Amino acid sequence: MSLLDRISELFKGRDEFDLTSGDIAGPLFYLSLPIIVTNLLQTAYNLIDTFWLGQYSTEALAAISFAFPMVFLLISVGMGLSVAGSVLVAQHIGGDEESAAEYAASQTVALSLLGAVGLGLVGYVFVEELLGLLGASPDVLPLATDYMQVITLGMPFMFGFFVFIALMRGYGDTITPMLVMFGSVLLNVVLDPFLIFGWGPFPRLGIEGAAIATVFSRALALVVGLAIMFRGARGVRIRLRQMRPDLSFAKKLVTIGFPASIEGMGRALSINLLLVIVGLFPTYVVAAYGIGTRVFSVIFLPAIAVARGVETMTGQNVGADKPERAEAAASFAARTMFVVLGALGVVAWLGARPITAVFTNDPEVIEVGVTFLRYVAPSFGFIGVMRAYNGSFRGTGKTLTAAAIVLVTYGIVRLPIAYGLSQTAMEYRGIWLAFAASNVVGAGLAYGWYRRGTWRDADVTEGPAGPTIGDDIEPSTDD
């Protein structure tokens, strides 16, 4: 067997495994592996722009540093709708309701594109003011504004592509989105230098060129994705006649999707708010924090991918009225991620110094970075547990529960502890300890809430409205 054959064996299509019967480990692996690759390719988008703009000018590189957090925040809004669509499609597919899945997918695409147009227009008008609030300097602000104005006008393509990925995942196909993402990244790699530096017949557009390359690549990927979904040969099908906006369905989509957006924004805001606390210390501490969070973003990719796989498996099994199998999938994923990320934590603890030294040769940054990794690495496994159970909550439609766990973990545990301990003799080490403590608390909270079993009563495929957090909390019987 050739190397190419061995690699292809790792990726199996939806028709090669059943999410609602048989083995759990195999289907979860085949769902999650392409998601890991897709997320790596998504990261490549940012790295490509960063690399070429770094060659262009320091100001352009600084501008992209301000633009990326705003892009992530805007996309977090759209991610909620894509999660809602994915959950609905998964539950209908699990319940053998193909026509209902098609309607849910068609409505999700239409409503997401409409929402993206509105959000993009608002963003275009206010982007300069928002970047100013983030602290962009006068030299950087015009460049960051130019980049973000192009991105906001292209928001329908950005949203639409993520919706395509989510709907295909809800059906159980994660390979097709991976392949489309690969083509999109490849196109962006080619276009970036031509549009930034004005190679050949192209004008020299600088930072605007990077934005145009990204939007054009995503637009082409969306066209391919829509063609795939209209044909229906590779997964769930959408139909033009079913894309007329349905207000009752829109209410359901927003009710399920809004908490998922809050969950994503909560994660993003916690990193940025922690940066404010870290910023109270010298620059070398801030630099070490930046290195540590980038290392974490790579290490946690398996947990994010498995959580998405659990989300799909849970949705389909809840739709098929097999809650025991959904629970088994979540528990298996939690145990597996605890072991895998725990092992990576051991590697990070032992290799903290060489890992940090890859990014800098400043001895002060290295020392602080080593401390950061060694404080947080022992808690890596707990992040896998929280991600796995939150993925299952989303799969049942309990997106508000998942959001509540994230907000409590970060907003009530991590941030206050980080600020409080940073004002003591522990200084910046208190922030690192807050990371570890919140990871353990988040895992315990997710596990405890999941074991209550109230998620079993979730049903987001009936009626116009989605779930609320109150539905997921049983009244006390102590009286």
C-alpha positions in Angstrom: 0.0 0.0 0.0 1.4 3.4 -1.0 1.8 6.4 1.4 -1.1 8.1 -0.4 -3.3 5.1 0.1 -2.5 5.0 3.8 -3.3 8.7 4.2 -6.6 8.3 2.3 -7.5 5.4 4.6 -7.5 8.0 7.5 -10.4 9.9 5.9 -13.7 8.3 5.4 -16.9 9.8 3.9 -20.4 9.9 5.5 -21.4 6.8 3.6 -18.6 4.7 5.2 -19.8 5.0 8.8 -23.0 5.2 10.8 -23.2 7.8 13.6 -26.3 6.3 15.2 -25.2 2.6 15.5 -22.1 0.5 16.0 -18.7 1.6 17.2 -18.3 5.1 18.7 -14.6 5.6 18.5 -14.3 5.1 14.7 -17.0 7.5 13.6 -15.8 10.1 16.1 -12.3 9.8 14.7 -13.4 10.1 11.1 -15.5 13.1 11.9 -12.8 14.9 13.9 -9.7 14.4 11.9 -10.9 16.4 8.9 -12.0 19.1 11.3 -8.5 19.3 12.7 -7.1 19.7 9.2 -9.8 22.3 8.3 -8.9 24.3 11.5 -5.2 24.2 10.6 -6.1 25.5 7.2 -8.2 28.2 8.7 -5.1 29.2 10.8 -3.1 29.2 7.6 -5.3 32.1 6.3 -4.1 34.3 9.1 -0.5 33.2 8.9 -0.4 33.8 5.2 -1.7 37.4 5.5 0.7 38.0 8.5 3.7 36.7 6.6 3.2 38.7 3.4 2.2 41.9 5.2 5.2 41.5 7.4 7.3 41.6 4.3 5.4 44.7 3.1 5.7 47.1 6.1 5.8 47.2 9.9 2.7 49.4 9.9 0.8 46.9 7.8 1.8 44.2 10.2 0.6 46.2 13.2 -2.6 47.0 11.4 -3.4 43.3 10.9 -2.8 42.7 14.6 -5.7 45.1 15.4 -7.9 43.8 12.6 -7.7 40.1 13.5 -9.5 40.3 16.9 -12.3 42.3 15.2 -12.6 39.8 12.4 -12.9 37.0 15.0 -15.5 38.9 17.0 -17.6 39.5 13.9 -17.3 35.8 12.8 -18.3 34.7 16.3 -21.8 36.3 15.6 -22.2 34.2 12.5 -20.8 31.1 14.1 -23.9 31.0 16.3 -26.2 30.7 13.4 -24.0 28.1 11.8 -24.1 26.0 15.0 -27.8 26.3 15.1 -28.2 25.1 11.5 -25.7 22.3 12.1 -27.7 21.0 15.2 -31.0 21.2 13.4 -29.7 19.3 10.4 -28.0 16.7 12.6 -31.2 16.0 14.6 -33.4 15.8 11.5 -30.9 13.5 9.7 -30.7 11.3 12.9 -34.5 11.2 12.9 -34.5 10.1 9.2 -36.3 13.4 8.3 -34.4 14.3 5.1 -37.0 16.9 3.9 -37.0 18.7 7.3 -33.1 18.7 7.2 -33.3 20.2 3.7 -35.6 22.9 4.8 -33.5 23.7 7.9 -30.4 23.9 5.7 -32.0 26.1 3.1 -33.4 28.5 5.7 -30.0 28.7 7.5 -28.2 29.6 4.4 -30.7 32.3 3.4 -31.1 33.9 6.9 -27.3 33.8 7.5 -26.6 35.6 4.3 -29.2 38.2 5.1 -27.8 38.7 8.6 -24.3 38.9 7.2 -25.3 41.7 4.8 -26.7 43.8 7.6 -23.8 43.1 10.0 -21.3 43.9 7.2 -22.9 47.3 6.4 -23.0 48.3 10.0 -19.4 47.2 10.4 -18.3 49.2 7.3 -19.8 52.4 8.8 -18.4 52.1 12.3 -15.2 50.1 11.8 -12.9 53.1 12.1 -14.4 54.1 15.4 -14.2 50.6 16.8 -10.5 50.3 15.8 -9.9 53.6 17.5 -11.4 52.2 20.7 -9.1 49.3 20.5 -6.2 51.7 20.6 -4.9 51.8 17.0 -2.3 54.5 16.6 -2.7 57.3 14.0 -0.1 55.6 11.8 -1.9 52.2 12.0 -5.6 53.3 12.1 -6.0 54.1 8.3 -4.4 50.8 7.3 -6.5 48.8 9.7 -9.6 50.6 8.5 -8.8 49.9 4.9 -8.4 46.2 5.6 -11.5 45.9 7.7 -13.8 47.8 5.3 -13.0 45.3 2.6 -13.6 42.4 5.0 -16.9 43.8 6.3 -18.2 44.2 2.7 -17.2 40.6 2.1 -18.9 39.4 5.3 -21.6 37.5 3.4 -18.9 35.3 1.8 -17.2 34.8 5.2 -20.5 33.8 6.9 -21.7 31.8 4.0 -18.6 29.6 3.9 -18.8 28.9 7.6 -22.4 27.9 7.3 -21.5 25.5 4.5 -18.9 23.9 6.7 -21.4 23.6 9.6 -24.3 22.2 7.6 -22.1 19.6 6.0 -20.8 18.7 9.4 -24.3 18.3 10.7 -25.0 15.8 8.0 -21.8 13.9 8.9 -19.5 15.0 6.1 -16.4 16.8 7.3 -14.2 15.7 4.3 -15.8 17.9 1.6 -15.5 21.1 3.6 -11.8 20.3 4.3 -11.1 19.9 0.6 -12.9 23.1 -0.3 -11.0 24.9 2.5 -7.8 23.6 1.1 -8.5 25.0 -2.4 -9.5 28.3 -0.8 -6.2 28.6 1.2 -4.2 27.6 -1.9 -5.9 30.4 -3.9 -5.2 32.9 -1.1 -1.5 31.9 -1.0 -1.2 32.6 -4.7 -3.2 35.9 -4.7 -1.7 37.5 -1.6 1.7 38.6 -3.0 0.3 39.6 -6.4 -2.3 41.9 -4.9 -0.1 43.2 -2.0 3.1 44.0 -3.9 1.5 44.6 -7.4 3.3 41.7 -9.1 2.7 41.4 -12.9 -0.4 43.2 -14.2 -1.9 43.7 -10.7 -1.9 47.1 -8.9 0.1 47.5 -5.7 -2.7 47.5 -3.1 -0.8 46.8 0.1 -3.0 45.8 3.0 -6.2 46.2 1.0 -4.8 43.6 -1.4 -4.6 41.0 1.5 -8.2 41.7 2.3 -9.3 41.4 -1.3 -7.4 38.1 -1.6 -9.1 36.7 1.5 -12.6 37.8 0.4 -12.2 36.6 -3.1 -10.9 33.2 -1.9 -13.9 32.9 0.5 -16.3 34.0 -2.2 -15.1 31.3 -4.6 -15.2 28.7 -1.8 -18.8 29.8 -1.0 -19.8 29.4 -4.7 -18.4 25.9 -4.7 -20.1 25.1 -1.4 -23.5 26.4 -2.6 -23.1 24.3 -5.8 -22.4 21.2 -3.7 -25.4 21.8 -1.5 -27.8 22.6 -4.4 -26.8 19.4 -6.1 -27.1 17.5 -2.8 -24.7 14.7 -4.0 -22.2 15.2 -1.1 -24.5 15.8 1.8 -27.6 17.8 2.9 -29.4 19.5 0.0 -30.7 23.0 -0.2 -33.5 24.2 -2.5 -34.1 27.7 -3.8 -37.8 27.6 -3.3 -37.2 26.9 0.4 -34.9 29.8 0.9 -37.7 32.4 1.3 -37.2 33.7 4.9 -39.5 32.1 7.4 -39.9 34.3 10.5 -40.9 31.4 12.8 -37.8 29.4 11.7 -35.7 32.6 12.1 -36.8 32.8 15.7 -35.8 29.2 16.3 -32.4 29.7 14.6 -31.6 32.9 16.6 -32.8 31.3 19.9 -30.5 28.4 19.4 -27.7 30.3 17.7 -27.4 33.4 19.9 -26.1 31.6 23.0 -23.6 29.8 20.7 -22.4 33.3 19.6 -22.2 34.4 23.2 -20.0 31.3 23.9 -17.6 32.2 21.1 -17.5 35.8 22.0 -17.0 35.0 25.7 -13.9 33.0 24.8 -12.5 35.8 22.6 -13.3 38.5 25.1 -11.7 36.6 28.0 -8.4 36.5 26.1 -8.6 40.2 25.4 -9.6 41.2 28.9 -6.8 39.0 30.3 -4.5 41.0 28.1 -5.6 44.1 29.9 -4.5 42.5 33.2 -1.3 41.2 31.7 -0.6 44.6 30.3 -0.2 45.9 33.9 3.2 44.1 33.9 6.4 44.7 31.8 6.5 44.1 28.1 8.4 40.8 28.5 5.4 39.4 30.5 3.0 40.4 27.7 5.3 38.8 25.1 5.4 35.6 27.1 1.6 35.6 27.4 1.3 36.0 23.6 3.6 33.0 23.1 1.7 30.9 25.6 -1.7 31.5 24.1 -0.4 30.7 20.6 1.0 27.4 21.9 -2.3 26.7 23.5 -4.3 27.4 20.3 -2.4 24.6 18.5 -2.5 22.1 21.4 -6.2 22.5 21.8 -7.1 21.9 18.2 -7.9 18.2 18.8 -10.3 19.1 21.6 -12.1 21.7 19.4 -12.4 19.2 16.6 -13.6 16.3 18.8 -16.1 18.7 20.4 -17.5 19.4 16.9 -17.6 15.7 16.2 -19.5 15.1 19.5 -21.9 17.9 18.6 -22.8 16.1 15.3 -23.0 12.6 16.9 -25.1 13.9 19.8 -27.5 15.7 17.4 -28.0 12.7 15.1 -28.5 10.3 18.1 -30.9 12.6 19.8 -32.8 12.9 16.6 -32.8 9.1 16.3 -34.1 8.9 19.9 -30.9 7.3 21.2 -29.8 9.5 24.1 -27.8 6.7 25.7 -25.6 6.5 22.6 -25.2 10.3 22.6 -24.1 10.2 26.3 -21.7 7.4 25.5 -20.1 9.4 22.8 -19.7 12.5 25.0 -18.2 10.4 27.9 -15.9 8.6 25.5 -14.7 11.9 24.0 -14.2 13.5 27.5 -12.1 10.5 28.7 -10.1 10.4 25.5 -9.4 14.2 25.4 -8.5 14.1 29.1 -5.8 11.5 28.3 -4.6 13.0 25.0 -4.4 16.6 26.3 -3.0 15.4 29.6 -0.2 13.7 27.7 0.4 16.9 25.7 0.4 18.8 29.0 3.3 16.5 30.2 5.2 17.2 27.0 4.6 21.0 27.3 5.7 20.9 31.0 8.9 19.0 30.2 9.6 21.0 27.1 8.5 24.4 28.3 11.9 26.0 27.8 12.7 24.8 24.2 9.1 25.4 23.2 9.3 29.0 24.4 12.7 29.5 22.9 11.3 28.7 19.4 9.6 32.1 19.5 12.2 34.3 21.1 15.8 34.5 22.3 15.0 37.1 25.0 16.0 35.4 28.4 13.3 37.3 30.4 10.5 36.3 28.0 11.7 32.7 28.0 11.7 32.6 31.8 8.2 34.0 32.1 7.0 31.8 29.2 8.4 28.7 30.9 6.5 29.6 34.1 3.3 30.2 32.1 3.4 26.8 30.4 4.4 24.9 33.6 1.5 26.5 35.6 -1.1 25.7 33.0 0.1 22.5 31.3 -1.1 20.2 34.2 -4.7 21.4 33.5 -4.8 20.7 29.8 -6.7 17.5 30.2 -9.6 19.3 32.0 -10.0 21.6 28.9 -10.7 18.5 26.8 -13.4 17.4 29.3 -15.2 20.8 29.2 -15.0 21.0 25.4 -16.4 17.5 25.0 -19.4 18.0 27.2 -20.1 21.4 25.8 -20.1 19.9 22.3 -22.7 17.5 23.4 -24.8 20.2 25.0 -24.8 22.1 21.7 -25.7 18.9 19.8 -28.9 18.6 21.9 -29.7 22.3 21.3 -28.7 23.4 24.8 -26.5 26.1 23.5 -27.4 28.5 26.3 -26.1 25.9 28.8 -22.8 25.6 27.0 -22.5 29.4 26.9 -23.3 29.6 30.6 -20.5 27.2 31.5 -18.0 29.2 29.4 -19.1 32.5 30.9 -19.0 31.2 34.5 -15.6 29.6 33.9 -14.0 32.7 32.3 -16.0 35.6 33.7 -16.6 34.5 37.3 -13.6 32.3 37.9 -10.7 33.1 35.6 -10.8 36.9 35.3 -11.5 37.8 39.0 -8.8 35.3 40.2 -6.3 36.5 37.7 -6.8 40.2 38.7 -6.9 39.4 42.5 -3.8 37.2 42.6 -1.9 39.5 40.2 -2.2 42.2 42.9 -0.5 40.0 45.5 3.1 38.9 45.9 2.4 36.2 43.2 2.3 39.0 40.6 1.9 37.6 37.0 2.1 34.1 38.3 -1.4 34.7 39.8 -2.7 35.0 36.2 -1.1 31.7 35.2 -2.7 30.1 38.3 -6.1 31.5 37.3 -5.8 29.8 33.9 -5.2 26.4 35.6 -7.9 26.8 38.2 -10.6 27.9 35.8 -9.8 24.9 33.5 -10.4 22.5 36.4 -13.6 24.3 37.5 -14.9 24.4 33.9 -14.4 20.7 33.5 -16.1 20.0 36.9 -19.0 22.3 36.0 -19.6 20.7 32.6 -19.3 17.2 33.9 -21.7 17.8 36.8 -24.3 19.6 34.7 -24.1 16.9 32.1 -24.6 14.1 34.6 -27.9 15.7 35.7 -29.3 14.4 32.5 -31.7 17.2 31.8 -30.3 17.6 28.3 -32.2 14.4 27.4 -35.5 16.4 27.3 -34.2 18.7 24.6 -36.2 18.9 21.4 -35.3 21.6 19.0 -36.9 20.0 15.9 -40.5 20.7 17.0 -42.2 24.1 17.2 -40.9 27.5 16.2 -39.0 28.3 19.3 -35.6 27.0 20.6 -34.5 26.0 24.0 -33.9 28.3 27.0 -31.5 27.8 29.9 -34.5 27.5 32.3 -35.6 24.3 30.5 -32.2 22.8 31.4 -32.5 23.4 35.1 -34.7 21.1 37.2 -36.4 22.7 40.2 -35.2 21.7 43.6 -37.0 18.9 45.4 -35.3 19.5 48.7 -38.4 21.1 50.2 
